[in-house]
Amino acid sequence: MSSKVRVAVIGAGIGKAHVSAYAELPELFEVRAVCDLNPVRAAEAAQLAPGAKAVTSFEQVCADPEIDLVDICLPPQLHAQMTLAAQEAGKHAVCEKPLAGSIDDVQKMKAVAARTGKRVFPVFQYRYGGGYRAMHELKMRGLLGKPYTLSLETHWQRGADYYLERWRGTWAGEMGGAIVSHACHAHNLMTHLAGNVAEVSALVDTRVNPIETEDCAAIIMRTVAGALVTSSVTLGSAGSSSRFRACFEHVTATSGVHPYRIGEGPWTFEATNPARQAEIDQVVASAAEPPARFLGFFTDIHAVLNGKEALYLTTMEEGEHSIELITAIYVSAREKRVVSLPLAPGHAFYDGWLPGA
């Protein structure tokens, strides 16, 4: 592959943010096409990247030998289908969350990647920000110690205007509610720091909006590293905020509350032993601040596709665990029990968590 990666973005909703980010990295990426069934939306998004063309055919994108990477920004029920099709067409794929609707679908993606060499990059852009980077740097230097507890808050306000997109709030279209669409980002940060989830107990409910899927949840988790985690989720908050607080053996860290920029500043880092505060502060101050959100995420993808080391790109294994965790949360809520992970092939929900599946 040439050093500049040639991209097609599929879907001109959240896809517009992706197009804009690629356009800010012209030395790394060239947006060749924006594809949407609505030609007006495709044209509007294509205007955000010089030289990009608007198209309405996904098949046309897959058949274009000039495209290296297909970025899937479609409603969730299409994610697995379109990602697999892109891989089979010889393209690498970026896929918005959720990566798939089942553990089985992720296994299929991994099998195609092994056969074709075409990678899949799950979207978890909140890792890219100065606050989270400093936290991760403390972990890499062994300064955090063992994780004790983590408290996650995903408190957003979503009303009727949000659900004007007819697929939102439906099992068939969104494949879930706040667990799938909102809390997944905080859960990804948590597992990156404190290890995969080994046990989960969850309550979910629909309390805010007249929708099919959940818009509130209370979740308790234990990670493989022994950390005890609480995740509070609602789409009925007064305003939107996200908060991440982690108590490790040597450091307690607290994020800011900006809903879209939880990985950025300001984070606070307090040493358990005050005598070590200066050491902690020095590491935090010296931690390189990566490009934020999609800029950092796409920069890492470019590095990997050109044989270089990425900063902390979400691996396919982590993407798989995110789907496994969503599955386990729904299993726990429906069966009213603690669920242990991993979920083995043959599990009743291995092929998907949709009701009646």
C-alpha positions in Angstrom: 0.0 0.0 0.0 1.2 3.5 -0.8 1.8 5.7 2.2 -1.4 7.7 1.6 -4.5 5.6 2.3 -7.4 6.0 0.0 -10.8 5.9 1.7 -14.5 5.6 1.0 -16.9 6.6 3.8 -20.2 4.7 3.8 -23.0 6.7 5.4 -23.3 10.5 5.6 -24.7 10.8 9.1 -21.9 10.3 11.7 -19.9 9.7 8.5 -19.6 13.5 8.1 -17.4 13.6 11.2 -15.2 10.9 9.8 -14.9 12.7 6.4 -13.9 15.9 8.2 -11.2 14.1 10.2 -9.7 12.4 7.2 -9.7 15.8 5.4 -7.6 17.2 8.3 -5.0 14.5 7.6 -4.3 15.1 3.9 -0.7 13.8 4.1 -2.1 10.5 5.4 -5.5 10.0 3.7 -7.4 10.7 0.5 -11.1 10.5 0.7 -12.0 9.1 -2.7 -15.8 8.7 -2.2 -18.7 9.3 0.2 -21.5 6.8 -0.3 -25.1 7.3 0.9 -28.4 6.2 -0.5 -29.5 9.8 -0.3 -27.6 11.6 -3.0 -28.0 15.0 -1.4 -26.5 13.8 1.9 -23.7 12.1 0.0 -22.9 15.3 -1.9 -22.9 17.4 1.2 -20.5 15.1 3.0 -18.3 14.8 -0.1 -17.8 18.5 -0.1 -16.0 18.3 3.2 -13.0 16.5 1.5 -11.3 18.0 -1.6 -11.7 15.7 -4.6 -14.1 13.3 -3.0 -17.0 12.1 -5.2 -20.5 11.4 -4.1 -21.9 7.9 -4.9 -25.0 6.0 -4.0 -23.8 2.4 -4.6 -21.9 0.4 -2.1 -21.2 -2.2 -4.8 -19.5 0.6 -6.8 -17.2 1.4 -3.9 -16.3 -2.3 -3.4 -15.5 -2.7 -7.1 -13.2 0.4 -7.2 -9.5 -0.8 -7.1 -8.4 2.7 -6.1 -10.0 2.4 -2.6 -7.9 0.8 0.1 -10.1 1.4 3.2 -13.9 1.4 3.6 -15.3 3.2 6.6 -18.7 1.9 7.7 -20.9 4.6 9.3 -24.3 3.0 8.7 -27.1 2.0 11.1 -25.9 -0.9 13.4 -27.9 -3.7 11.8 -25.8 -3.3 8.6 -22.4 -3.2 10.3 -21.4 -6.9 10.1 -22.9 -7.4 6.6 -21.1 -4.4 5.1 -17.8 -5.0 6.9 -17.6 -8.6 5.7 -18.5 -7.5 2.2 -15.7 -4.9 2.2 -13.2 -7.4 3.4 -14.2 -9.9 0.8 -13.8 -7.1 -1.8 -10.2 -6.7 -0.8 -10.6 -3.6 1.4 -9.6 -2.9 5.0 -12.6 -1.7 7.0 -13.3 0.8 9.8 -16.6 0.0 11.5 -18.6 2.3 13.9 -20.0 0.9 17.1 -21.3 -1.7 17.6 -18.9 -3.7 15.6 -21.5 -6.4 15.1 -24.7 -7.9 16.5 -23.2 -11.1 17.7 -20.0 -12.8 18.8 -20.4 -15.1 15.9 -20.3 -12.3 13.4 -17.1 -11.0 14.9 -15.6 -14.5 14.5 -16.5 -14.4 10.9 -14.7 -11.1 10.4 -11.6 -12.5 12.1 -11.7 -15.6 9.8 -12.0 -13.4 6.7 -9.2 -11.2 7.9 -7.0 -14.3 8.4 -7.8 -15.5 4.9 -7.5 -12.2 3.0 -5.2 -10.1 5.2 -7.8 -7.3 5.2 -8.1 -5.8 8.7 -11.0 -4.5 10.6 -10.7 -1.5 12.9 -13.4 -1.1 15.6 -14.2 2.6 16.3 -13.4 3.6 19.9 -12.1 7.2 19.4 -12.4 8.3 23.1 -9.0 6.8 23.9 -7.4 9.7 22.0 -7.0 12.6 24.3 -4.5 14.1 26.7 -6.2 13.0 29.9 -6.6 9.4 29.0 -3.1 9.3 27.4 -1.6 10.5 30.7 -3.6 7.8 32.5 -2.3 5.1 30.1 1.2 6.4 30.4 1.0 5.9 34.2 -0.1 2.4 33.7 2.6 1.6 31.2 5.2 2.8 33.7 3.8 0.6 36.4 2.8 3.6 38.6 -0.9 2.8 39.0 -0.6 -0.5 40.8 -3.6 -2.9 40.9 -7.0 -1.6 40.1 -9.5 -1.4 43.0 -12.7 0.2 41.8 -13.9 2.1 38.7 -17.0 4.2 38.5 -18.4 5.1 35.1 -21.2 7.6 34.4 -22.8 7.9 31.0 -25.6 10.4 31.7 -26.9 11.9 28.5 -30.1 13.6 27.4 -31.9 12.1 24.5 -35.4 13.1 23.5 -37.8 12.8 20.6 -35.5 14.7 18.2 -32.8 12.1 18.6 -35.3 9.3 17.6 -36.4 11.0 14.4 -34.0 8.6 12.7 -36.4 5.7 12.5 -33.9 3.0 13.1 -32.9 4.4 16.5 -34.5 3.0 19.6 -35.4 -0.2 17.7 -34.0 -3.7 18.1 -34.1 -4.3 14.4 -32.3 -1.0 13.5 -30.1 0.0 16.4 -29.7 -3.5 17.8 -30.0 -2.2 21.4 -30.2 1.0 23.4 -27.9 3.0 25.6 -25.7 0.0 26.3 -24.9 -0.4 22.6 -24.9 3.2 21.5 -23.5 5.2 24.5 -22.0 3.3 27.4 -19.8 1.2 25.1 -17.2 4.0 25.0 -16.7 4.1 28.8 -16.7 0.3 29.0 -13.9 0.3 26.4 -11.7 2.7 28.4 -12.3 0.6 31.5 -11.3 -2.7 29.9 -8.2 -1.1 28.3 -7.0 0.0 31.8 -8.3 -2.7 34.1 -8.7 -5.8 31.9 -11.5 -7.7 30.3 -14.7 -8.3 32.2 -15.0 -11.7 33.9 -18.3 -11.3 35.6 -21.3 -8.9 35.0 -24.7 -8.3 36.7 -27.0 -5.8 35.0 -30.4 -4.2 35.3 -31.8 -2.4 32.3 -35.0 -0.5 31.8 -36.8 1.8 29.4 -37.8 4.8 31.6 -37.2 8.0 29.5 -38.4 7.6 25.9 -41.2 5.6 24.2 -38.8 3.2 22.5 -38.3 -0.5 22.2 -34.8 -0.6 23.7 -33.3 0.4 27.1 -32.4 4.0 27.9 -31.3 3.3 31.6 -29.0 0.8 33.1 -27.2 -0.1 36.3 -24.3 -2.5 35.8 -21.8 -4.1 38.1 -18.7 -5.8 36.8 -15.5 -7.6 37.9 -12.5 -7.6 35.6 -9.9 -10.3 35.2 -7.5 -8.1 37.2 -10.0 -8.1 40.1 -11.3 -4.5 39.7 -14.9 -3.9 40.8 -16.7 -1.6 38.3 -20.0 0.2 38.4 -21.6 1.7 35.3 -24.5 4.1 35.6 -26.3 4.8 32.3 -29.2 7.0 31.4 -30.5 9.0 28.5 -32.7 11.1 30.8 -30.1 13.4 32.4 -30.5 17.1 32.6 -27.9 17.8 29.9 -25.3 15.3 28.8 -22.1 14.4 30.6 -19.7 11.4 30.9 -17.4 10.8 33.9 -14.7 8.2 34.5 -13.2 7.7 38.0 -10.7 5.0 38.7 -9.2 4.1 42.1 -5.9 2.2 41.6 -3.5 1.1 44.3 -1.2 4.2 43.9 -3.3 6.7 42.0 -7.0 7.9 41.9 -7.9 9.5 38.5 -11.0 11.5 37.6 -11.9 12.6 34.1 -13.7 15.7 33.0 -17.4 15.5 32.2 -17.6 16.6 28.5 -19.8 14.0 26.9 -17.9 13.7 23.7 -14.4 14.4 25.0 -14.0 12.3 28.1 -10.6 11.2 26.9 -9.4 14.7 26.8 -8.8 17.1 29.7 -9.0 18.0 32.3 -8.2 14.9 34.3 -7.0 14.9 37.9 -4.4 12.4 39.3 -4.1 12.1 43.0 -1.3 9.9 44.5 -2.4 7.6 47.3 0.9 8.4 49.0 1.3 12.2 49.0 5.1 11.7 48.9 4.7 10.4 45.3 2.5 13.2 44.0 5.5 15.0 42.4 6.5 11.8 40.5 2.9 11.3 39.3 2.7 15.0 38.2 5.9 14.8 36.3 4.8 11.8 34.3 1.4 13.4 33.6 3.0 16.7 32.5 5.5 14.9 30.2 3.0 12.6 28.5 2.7 13.4 24.8 -0.8 14.6 23.9 -2.0 12.7 20.9 -4.3 14.1 18.2 -7.8 14.0 19.7 -10.7 11.6 18.9 -11.0 10.7 15.2 -7.7 12.4 14.3 -5.8 10.2 16.7 -7.7 7.1 15.8 -7.2 7.5 12.1 -3.5 8.4 12.5 -3.1 5.1 14.3 -4.9 3.2 11.5 -2.6 4.8 8.9 0.5 3.8 11.0 -0.7 0.2 11.2 -1.5 -0.1 7.5 2.0 1.2 6.7 3.7 -1.3 8.9 4.4 1.1 11.8 3.5 0.9 15.5 0.2 2.4 16.6 -0.3 4.4 19.8 -3.1 2.4 21.3 -5.4 1.4 18.6 -8.3 -0.9 19.6 -7.5 -4.4 18.6 -9.9 -6.8 17.0 -9.7 -8.9 20.2 -10.9 -5.8 22.2 -13.6 -5.2 19.6 -14.8 -8.8 20.1 -14.8 -8.4 23.9 -16.9 -5.3 23.5 -19.5 -7.4 21.7 -19.2 -10.2 24.2 -19.7 -7.7 27.1 -22.9 -6.3 25.4 -24.2 -9.8 25.0 -23.4 -10.7 28.7 -25.2 -7.5 29.9 -28.4 -8.4 28.1 -28.1 -12.0 29.2 -27.8 -10.9 32.8 -30.6 -8.4 32.6 -33.0 -10.9 31.0 -32.1 -13.9 33.1 -31.6 -11.9 36.4 -28.3 -13.5 37.2 -24.5 -12.9 37.3 -23.0 -13.9 34.0 -19.4 -15.2 33.6 -17.3 -14.4 30.6 -16.0 -15.5 28.1 -19.1 -16.9 26.4 -18.3 -20.0 24.6 -19.5 -21.1 21.1 -22.9 -22.8 21.6 -24.0 -20.3 24.2 -27.7 -19.4 23.7 -26.8 -15.8 22.9 -23.6 -16.5 20.9 -25.5 -15.7 17.6 -27.0 -12.5 18.9 -28.8 -10.8 21.7 -31.9 -9.5 19.9 -35.2 -10.6 21.5 -36.5 -13.7 19.9 -33.2 -14.3 18.0 
